[in-house]
Amino acid sequence: MLDDLRRVRAVQMEQAEALAAADLDALDRLDGERRALQARIVPREGPAFSEAERTEARALIAAIERDQRELAERAEQARAALRRELGRLGAGRAALAGYRPPADGRSLY
């Protein structure tokens, strides 16, 4: 379980890099890996964790939770920026659609 938590943390850092680079393919691949890892992290029978392992697990979980919130905020900011950019493109398309060349086919420019 600790190995899976460590890998979730590493995947999360890779997701932050992919988000910053707008690498959607990497984000998709990493999301699939993260989901598979999280599905494996379940309480199970086995030897109890040592105190050091419990401390590490708690610290990893706290970092994962904190950074997941930050990733979600950064993703929302990226979405909002994309929404604004698409809105500006839409306004330009509307202006272009409203342009009608003169009937004789000659432009004044």
SULUR-V189720 format. One record per pair of residues at least 12 apart in sequence whose C-alpha atoms are under 8 Angstrom apart, sorted by the first residue. I is the first residue (numbers start at 1). J is the second residue. Records with the same first field share a line. If there is no record, write none. Layout:
I = J + J
This chain:
1 = 40 + 41 + 42
2 = 53 + 57
4 = 37 + 38 + 40 + 41
5 = 37 + 41 + 57 + 60 + 61
6 = 60
7 = 37
8 = 34 + 37 + 38 + 64
9 = 60 + 63 + 64
11 = 30 + 33 + 34
12 = 34 + 64 + 67 + 68
14 = 30
15 = 27 + 30 + 31
16 = 71
19 = 74 + 75
